[in-house]
């Protein structure tokens, strides 16, 4: 099968993916409005019993450790923050479409999502260390959580071949994206961009998925979030927090570390905090799923 034929199969797969639900699209539009209020979100989410239930489950989960149960949706939105609610809604839609175990024949689904969640957590901690605005920290989390989304269609449509790609990556010491490119003619970054363009998830997520293994090509205004996710991805792979198929992660260049003003020693120093946050954030993934 030629690379062009494989690309056509992936494009058809993505084209057949259901669009984001109307409620999700409305929530994303509201959250992208700098003048949006919790009351605006409440009007939309209150019409969707499933999303409303997930928001209330999250605020009342052990993650937040509240003594008194919250039953008011608008109060839950205020306490969680608009960006956290946006991420929960978006994650719910993504996992609902790409979170089925049948999509994970070459990869273990639980290990994949633990890796993805770990990258989200580490990206957020890197952003916090760099002094990113508090209201933007959740953007780093969601970009990290979704960074490997492009692996799922490859795994679904070419599961046996993907097992071979993972084996080749390990035996030849290649980063997984390089083994994908050599075998398929495309890699999970290419597929990730197809997904984000199809769902119109925004430039920050789209650029992160496309460039997180091609940092030397980044000329985007989203460079900080791309670099942060790439560093988090490398760190999480080295530490073995979950597994998404990459046995030979490519080290982040020193100039990128310099741009971020972050050292690997710093990440080692917060390893326990990262693991603690991962355990707490697993609640987020369970609620979203």
C-alpha positions in Angstrom: 0.0 0.0 0.0 1.4 3.4 -1.0 1.7 6.4 1.4 -1.0 8.1 -0.7 -3.4 5.2 -0.2 -2.8 5.2 3.5 -3.4 8.9 3.7 -6.6 8.5 1.8 -7.8 5.9 4.3 -7.0 8.1 7.2 -8.7 11.1 5.6 -11.8 9.0 5.0 -11.7 7.8 8.6 -11.5 11.4 10.0 -14.2 12.6 7.6 -16.6 10.0 8.9 -15.9 11.0 12.5 -19.1 12.6 14.0 -18.8 16.4 14.4 -18.6 17.8 17.9 -22.0 18.0 19.5 -23.8 21.4 19.2 -23.5 21.9 22.9 -19.8 21.4 22.9 -19.4 23.9 20.0 -21.4 26.5 21.8 -19.4 26.0 25.0 -16.1 26.4 23.2 -17.4 29.6 21.5 -18.5 31.0 24.8 -15.2 30.1 26.5 -13.2 31.8 23.7 -15.1 35.0 24.4 -13.1 37.1 26.9 -16.3 38.7 28.2 -17.9 35.3 28.9 -19.4 34.7 32.4 -20.3 31.6 34.3 -23.9 32.5 33.8 -23.4 32.3 30.0 -22.0 28.7 30.4 -24.7 27.8 32.8 -27.4 28.6 30.2 -25.9 26.1 27.7 -24.7 23.3 30.0 -28.0 23.3 31.9 -29.7 22.1 28.7 -27.4 19.1 28.5 -28.1 16.7 31.5 -25.0 14.6 30.7 -22.6 17.5 30.7 -24.3 19.0 33.7 -23.8 15.8 35.5 -20.1 15.6 34.6 -19.5 19.2 35.8 -21.1 18.4 39.2 -19.3 15.1 39.5 -16.0 16.8 38.9 -16.5 19.6 41.5 -17.7 17.0 44.1 -14.9 14.5 43.4 -12.0 13.7 45.6 -9.9 15.9 43.3 -11.3 19.0 45.0 -12.0 17.5 48.4 -14.9 19.7 49.3 -16.6 19.1 52.6 -20.1 20.2 51.4 -21.7 18.9 48.2 -22.2 21.4 45.4 -25.6 21.0 43.7 -25.7 24.4 41.9 -24.4 24.2 38.3 -23.5 27.9 38.2 -21.7 27.7 41.5 -19.8 24.7 40.2 -18.7 26.6 37.1 -17.5 29.5 39.2 -15.5 27.2 41.5 -14.0 25.2 38.7 -13.3 28.1 36.4 -14.4 28.6 32.8 -11.3 27.0 31.3 -11.6 23.9 33.4 -15.2 23.5 32.3 -14.2 24.0 28.7 -11.5 21.3 29.0 -14.0 18.9 30.6 -16.5 19.4 27.9 -13.9 19.1 25.1 -12.4 16.0 26.7 -15.8 14.4 27.0 -16.4 14.9 23.3 -13.0 13.6 22.3 -13.1 10.5 24.5 -16.6 9.9 23.4 -15.4 9.7 19.8 -11.8 8.3 20.1 -11.9 6.6 23.5 -13.2 3.2 22.6 -11.0 0.2 23.3 -11.4 -1.1 19.8 -9.2 1.9 18.7 -6.3 0.7 20.8 -5.3 -2.7 19.4 -1.6 -1.9 19.1 -1.5 0.3 22.2 -2.9 -0.2 25.6 -5.7 2.3 26.1 -5.2 2.9 29.8 -1.4 3.3 29.4 -2.0 5.7 26.4 -4.4 8.0 28.4 -2.1 7.9 31.5 0.8 9.1 29.3 -1.4 11.8 27.7 -2.7 12.9 31.1 0.8 13.0 32.5 1.9 15.2 29.6 -1.0 17.5 30.3 -0.1 17.8 34.0 3.6 18.3 33.3 2.9 20.9 30.7 0.7 22.8 33.2 3.5 22.7 35.8 6.0 24.0 33.3 3.7 26.8 32.4 3.2 27.7 36.0 7.0 27.7 36.7 7.4 30.0 33.7 4.8 32.4 35.2 2.1 31.9 32.6 -1.2 33.7 33.5 -3.3 31.5 35.8 -6.2 31.7 33.5 -4.1 30.1 30.7 -2.7 27.1 32.6 -5.6 24.9 31.6 -4.8 25.6 27.9 -1.4 23.9 28.5 -3.1 21.0 30.2 -5.6 20.3 27.4 -2.9 20.7 24.7 -0.8 18.2 26.6 -3.7 15.8 27.1 -4.5 15.8 23.4 -1.0 15.9 21.9 -0.9 12.3 20.7 -4.5 12.2 19.4 -3.2 11.4 15.9 -2.0 8.0 17.0 -5.5 6.7 17.5 -6.7 6.7 13.8 -3.3 5.1 12.8 -3.8 2.5 15.4 -7.4 1.9 14.4 -7.0 1.6 10.7 -3.6 -0.1 10.6 -3.3 -1.9 13.9 -1.0 -4.8 12.7 1.2 -2.4 10.9 1.3 -0.1 13.9 2.6 -2.9 16.0 5.4 -3.3 13.5 6.1 0.4 13.6 6.4 0.3 17.4 8.7 -2.7 17.1 10.9 -1.0 14.5 11.1 2.1 16.7 12.4 0.0 19.5 14.8 -2.2 17.5 16.2 0.7 15.5 16.3 3.3 18.2 14.0 5.6 16.3 11.6 8.1 17.8 8.1 6.7 17.1 7.1 9.6 14.8 10.2 8.9 12.6 9.3 5.2 12.4 5.7 6.2 11.5 6.9 8.5 8.8 9.3 5.9 7.3 6.6 3.2 7.3 3.4 5.0 6.5 4.6 8.2 4.8 2.7 10.2 7.5 3.0 10.4 11.2 0.7 11.1 14.2 1.4 14.8 14.0 0.1 14.9 10.4 -3.0 13.0 11.5 -3.4 15.1 14.6 -3.7 18.2 12.5 -6.3 16.6 10.3 -8.4 15.9 13.4 -8.1 19.4 14.8 -8.9 21.0 11.5 -11.9 18.8 11.1 -13.2 19.7 14.6 -11.9 23.3 14.5 -10.3 23.0 17.9 -8.2 26.2 17.5 -4.7 27.1 16.5 -3.1 26.4 19.9 -4.2 22.8 20.0 -3.7 22.3 16.2 -0.2 23.7 16.3 0.8 21.7 19.3 -0.3 18.4 17.7 1.4 19.2 14.5 4.7 20.7 15.7 5.5 18.9 19.0 8.1 16.7 17.2 9.2 19.5 14.8 10.3 22.3 17.1 12.9 23.6 14.7 10.0 24.5 12.3 7.9 26.4 14.8 7.2 30.0 13.8 3.9 30.2 15.5 2.6 32.6 18.2 1.8 29.4 20.1 5.5 28.5 20.4 5.5 28.6 24.2 2.7 26.0 24.6 4.3 23.8 21.8 7.7 23.9 23.5 6.2 23.2 26.9 4.2 20.2 25.7 7.2 18.8 23.8 9.4 19.1 26.9 6.6 17.5 29.0 6.3 14.7 26.5 10.0 14.0 26.6 10.1 14.0 30.4 7.0 11.8 30.8 8.5 9.3 28.3 11.8 9.1 30.1 10.1 8.6 33.4 7.8 5.9 32.0 4.6 7.6 33.2 2.1 5.6 31.0 3.1 4.6 27.5 2.0 5.7 24.1 4.3 3.6 21.9 7.5 5.8 21.9 10.3 3.8 23.3 13.0 6.2 22.0 12.0 9.8 22.7 13.9 12.5 21.0 15.6 14.8 23.5 14.5 18.4 23.5 17.3 20.7 22.2 19.2 22.8 24.7 18.1 26.0 22.9 14.5 25.1 23.5 15.2 24.5 27.2 17.0 27.9 27.2 14.0 29.6 25.6 11.7 28.1 28.2 14.2 28.8 31.0 13.5 25.3 32.4 16.0 22.6 33.2 15.5 18.8 33.4 16.9 19.1 36.9 13.9 21.2 37.8 11.5 18.6 36.4 13.3 15.9 38.4 12.9 18.1 41.5 9.1 18.2 41.1 8.7 14.5 40.1 6.7 13.7 43.2 4.4 16.7 42.6 3.9 15.6 39.0 3.0 12.1 40.1 0.7 13.4 42.8 -1.1 15.7 40.3 -1.4 12.8 37.9 -3.2 10.7 40.5 -5.5 13.6 41.3 -6.1 14.4 37.6 -7.1 10.8 36.8 -10.4 11.8 38.4 -10.8 14.4 35.6 -10.2 11.7 32.9 -12.7 9.3 34.6 -15.4 12.0 34.7 -14.7 13.0 31.1 -14.8 9.4 29.9 
